[in-house]
């Protein structure tokens, strides 16, 4: 990886966006490398949870509009822009479809596609120094990286429109108040707190977490009857798994369970 740092420890994969001199603005290479990391982490049986954070003072300042390598628009016109946006969309969808739990550790500024990258994770934990904005309009752009889909579902339509149409920067306290993040923690405690959460998740049964995540992700697109049917299928699978047997035995024996993903 040229633009990402990847660490693996105790079932947790930590991905650090590594262009601190640009506040980790995303280039075409970074989008491609993020997709590659997610592919590898999904295939790795030892990887149970994934953290995304940023190097230096920022989480991610959005797309790097000066990215020469990925800027097909300079030579490709509308077709070039479309190819670039297909890559951005592929990265957003890959994160959305990633079956293992993900946590964004927002250590600084998260704006534009950088904010929506964080929101694409299952849990968002922010430093008290973090700043957020759907800044697209200030850059002469429309919302992207799935923001038009994520924001109404996370915040409701009116709050989503306010963030996008006003393009204001908000601090961590306001982000917490409106439900943009799960929690705000002291800056110096951010990674230890997120790491503890990720390790807790990594200790739980991965198959059941993946099924529960999928059930929640599809919940707004199905009826109650369809949701119950899908839950029934998931629970049927669970009762055939070794991890469910292990959970029952551990409870009976008054010990902590050890889940293997089987």
C-alpha positions as CSV (number, residue, x, y, z in Angstrom):
1,X,0.0,0.0,0.0
2,X,1.3,3.4,-1.0
3,X,-1.4,5.6,0.6
4,X,-2.8,3.5,3.4
5,X,-1.2,2.0,6.6
6,X,-2.7,-1.4,7.5
7,X,-2.2,-3.0,10.9
8,X,-3.6,-6.3,12.0
9,X,-3.7,-7.4,15.7
10,X,-6.0,-9.5,17.9
11,X,-8.7,-9.8,15.3
12,X,-8.8,-6.1,14.4
13,X,-7.6,-4.5,11.1
14,X,-6.7,-0.8,11.5
15,X,-6.6,1.2,8.2
16,X,-5.0,4.6,8.4
17,X,-5.4,7.0,5.5
18,X,-1.8,8.2,5.1
19,X,-1.6,11.6,3.3
20,X,-1.3,13.8,6.4
21,X,0.1,16.7,4.4
22,X,-3.2,16.8,2.5
23,X,-5.4,16.1,5.5
24,X,-5.7,12.6,3.9
25,X,-7.6,13.9,0.8
26,X,-8.5,10.9,-1.3
27,X,-6.9,10.1,-4.6
28,X,-7.8,7.5,-7.2
29,X,-5.0,5.3,-5.9
30,X,-6.4,5.6,-2.3
31,X,-9.9,4.6,-3.4
32,X,-8.4,1.6,-5.2
33,X,-6.2,0.6,-2.2
34,X,-9.2,1.0,0.1
35,X,-11.1,-1.5,-2.0
36,X,-8.1,-3.8,-2.0
37,X,-7.8,-3.7,1.8
38,X,-11.5,-4.4,2.2
39,X,-11.3,-7.4,-0.1
40,X,-8.3,-8.8,1.8
41,X,-9.9,-8.2,5.2
42,X,-13.1,-9.9,4.1
43,X,-11.2,-13.0,3.0
44,X,-9.1,-13.1,6.2
45,X,-10.8,-15.4,8.7
46,X,-8.7,-13.8,11.5
47,X,-10.0,-10.3,10.8
48,X,-13.2,-9.8,12.9
49,X,-13.5,-6.0,12.9
50,X,-12.1,-3.0,11.0
51,X,-11.1,0.5,12.0
52,X,-10.7,3.4,9.6
53,X,-8.8,6.5,10.8
54,X,-6.5,9.2,9.5
55,X,-2.9,10.1,10.0
56,X,-1.9,13.5,11.4
57,X,-4.4,16.2,12.2
58,X,-7.2,15.1,9.9
59,X,-9.5,12.1,9.2
60,X,-10.2,12.9,5.6
61,X,-10.7,16.2,3.8
62,X,-12.6,14.6,0.9
63,X,-11.5,14.0,-2.6
64,X,-8.2,15.5,-3.7
65,X,-9.3,17.7,-6.6
66,X,-5.6,18.2,-7.6
67,X,-5.0,14.5,-8.1
68,X,-3.3,14.4,-11.5
69,X,-3.1,10.6,-11.6
70,X,-6.8,10.1,-11.2
71,X,-8.1,13.2,-12.8
72,X,-9.3,11.8,-16.1
73,X,-11.6,14.9,-16.3
74,X,-8.6,17.0,-17.4
75,X,-8.3,15.0,-20.6
76,X,-11.4,13.0,-20.7
77,X,-14.2,15.5,-20.4
78,X,-17.6,14.2,-19.2
79,X,-16.4,10.6,-19.8
80,X,-13.4,11.1,-17.6
81,X,-15.5,12.5,-14.7
82,X,-17.9,9.6,-15.0
83,X,-15.0,7.1,-14.8
84,X,-13.7,8.7,-11.7
85,X,-17.1,8.8,-10.1
86,X,-17.6,5.1,-10.9
87,X,-14.4,4.4,-8.8
88,X,-15.7,6.6,-6.0
89,X,-19.0,4.8,-6.1
90,X,-17.3,1.4,-6.1
91,X,-15.3,2.3,-3.0
92,X,-18.5,3.5,-1.2
93,X,-20.4,0.4,-2.2
94,X,-17.5,-1.9,-1.2
95,X,-17.5,-0.4,2.3
96,X,-21.3,-0.6,2.5
97,X,-21.3,-4.3,1.5
98,X,-18.4,-5.2,3.8
99,X,-19.8,-7.9,6.0
100,X,-17.6,-7.3,9.1
101,X,-18.2,-4.6,11.6
102,X,-16.5,-1.3,10.9
103,X,-15.7,1.7,13.1
104,X,-14.6,5.2,12.0
105,X,-12.2,6.8,14.4
106,X,-12.6,10.5,13.4
107,X,-9.5,12.2,14.7
108,X,-9.9,15.5,13.0
109,X,-11.5,17.2,10.0
110,X,-14.0,15.0,8.1
111,X,-15.6,16.8,5.2
112,X,-17.2,15.9,1.8
113,X,-16.4,12.4,0.8
114,X,-14.4,12.1,3.9
115,X,-17.4,12.7,6.1
116,X,-19.4,10.2,4.1
117,X,-16.6,7.7,4.3
118,X,-16.9,7.9,8.1
119,X,-20.7,7.7,7.9
120,X,-20.4,4.6,5.8
121,X,-18.9,2.7,8.8
122,X,-21.2,0.9,11.2
123,X,-20.1,3.0,14.2
124,X,-18.6,6.6,14.2
125,X,-16.5,7.7,17.2
126,X,-15.2,11.3,17.1
127,X,-12.4,13.1,18.9
128,X,-13.6,16.2,20.6
129,X,-11.3,18.1,18.1
130,X,-13.2,16.7,15.1
131,X,-15.0,18.9,12.6
132,X,-17.6,17.8,10.0
133,X,-19.1,19.2,6.8
134,X,-21.0,18.2,3.7
135,X,-18.8,20.8,2.1
136,X,-19.6,19.9,-1.5
137,X,-21.5,23.1,-2.4
138,X,-18.7,25.3,-1.3
139,X,-16.5,23.5,-3.8
140,X,-19.1,23.8,-6.6
141,X,-20.0,20.1,-6.4
142,X,-23.0,17.9,-5.6
143,X,-23.0,15.5,-2.7
144,X,-21.3,12.1,-3.4
145,X,-19.8,9.0,-1.8
146,X,-23.3,7.8,-0.9
147,X,-24.2,10.9,1.1
148,X,-27.5,11.3,-0.6
149,X,-28.4,7.8,0.6
150,X,-26.8,7.8,4.0
151,X,-27.8,11.1,5.4
152,X,-31.6,10.9,5.2
153,X,-31.5,7.4,6.8
154,X,-29.2,8.5,9.6
155,X,-30.6,11.9,10.4
156,X,-33.9,12.3,8.6
157,X,-34.6,14.3,5.4
158,X,-34.7,17.8,6.8
159,X,-31.5,17.5,8.8
160,X,-29.8,15.9,5.8
161,X,-30.9,18.8,3.6
162,X,-29.7,21.3,6.1
163,X,-26.2,19.8,6.2
164,X,-25.9,19.5,2.4
165,X,-27.6,22.8,1.3
166,X,-25.9,25.0,3.8
167,X,-22.5,23.2,3.7
168,X,-21.6,24.5,7.1
169,X,-18.8,23.2,9.3
170,X,-20.0,21.8,12.6
171,X,-18.0,20.7,15.7
172,X,-18.0,17.4,17.5
173,X,-20.6,18.6,20.1
174,X,-23.1,19.5,17.4
175,X,-22.4,16.3,15.5
176,X,-23.2,14.4,18.6
177,X,-26.3,16.4,19.3
178,X,-27.9,15.7,15.9
179,X,-26.9,12.0,15.8
180,X,-24.1,12.3,13.2
181,X,-21.7,10.3,15.4
182,X,-22.2,7.6,18.0
183,X,-20.1,9.3,20.7
184,X,-17.4,11.9,21.3
185,X,-14.3,11.2,23.3
186,X,-11.3,13.1,24.4
187,X,-8.8,13.4,21.6
188,X,-6.0,11.6,23.4
189,X,-8.3,8.7,24.3
190,X,-9.8,8.2,20.8
191,X,-7.7,5.3,19.5
192,X,-7.7,3.4,22.8
193,X,-11.4,3.7,23.1
194,X,-12.1,2.7,19.5
195,X,-9.6,-0.2,19.9
196,X,-11.4,-1.4,22.9
197,X,-14.7,-1.3,21.1
198,X,-13.2,-3.2,18.1
199,X,-11.7,-5.9,20.3
200,X,-15.0,-6.3,22.0
201,X,-16.7,-6.8,18.7
202,X,-13.9,-9.1,17.5
203,X,-14.6,-11.4,20.5
204,X,-18.2,-12.0,19.4
205,X,-19.4,-14.6,16.9
206,X,-18.6,-13.3,13.4
207,X,-21.3,-15.1,11.4
208,X,-24.0,-13.8,13.7
209,X,-22.7,-10.3,13.6
210,X,-22.5,-10.4,9.8
211,X,-26.1,-11.6,9.6
212,X,-27.3,-9.0,12.1
213,X,-25.5,-6.2,10.2
214,X,-27.1,-7.3,7.0
215,X,-30.6,-7.4,8.6
216,X,-30.2,-3.9,9.8
217,X,-28.8,-2.6,6.5
218,X,-31.7,-3.9,4.6
219,X,-34.4,-3.0,7.2
220,X,-35.6,0.2,5.5
221,X,-36.1,-1.5,2.2
222,X,-38.3,-4.4,3.4
223,X,-41.7,-4.9,5.2
224,X,-42.1,-6.1,8.7
225,X,-43.1,-9.5,7.4
226,X,-40.0,-9.7,5.2
227,X,-37.8,-8.6,8.1
228,X,-39.3,-11.4,10.3
229,X,-38.8,-13.9,7.6
230,X,-35.1,-12.9,7.1
231,X,-34.6,-13.0,10.9
232,X,-36.0,-16.5,10.9
233,X,-33.6,-17.6,8.3
234,X,-30.7,-16.0,10.1
235,X,-31.7,-17.6,13.4
236,X,-32.0,-21.0,11.7
237,X,-28.5,-20.7,10.5
238,X,-27.3,-19.6,13.9
239,X,-28.8,-22.7,15.6
240,X,-26.8,-24.9,13.3
241,X,-23.5,-23.2,14.1
242,X,-20.8,-24.3,16.5
243,X,-20.6,-20.8,17.9
244,X,-24.2,-21.0,19.2
245,X,-23.5,-24.3,20.9
246,X,-20.4,-22.7,22.4
247,X,-22.4,-19.8,23.7
248,X,-24.9,-22.1,25.4
249,X,-22.1,-24.2,26.9
250,X,-20.2,-21.1,28.1
251,X,-23.4,-19.8,29.8
252,X,-24.1,-23.1,31.5
253,X,-20.4,-23.4,32.6
254,X,-20.3,-19.8,33.8
255,X,-17.3,-18.9,31.6
256,X,-16.5,-16.6,28.7
257,X,-17.3,-18.1,25.3
258,X,-14.7,-18.5,22.6
259,X,-16.1,-18.0,19.2
260,X,-14.4,-19.4,16.0
261,X,-16.8,-18.4,13.2
262,X,-17.9,-21.9,12.7
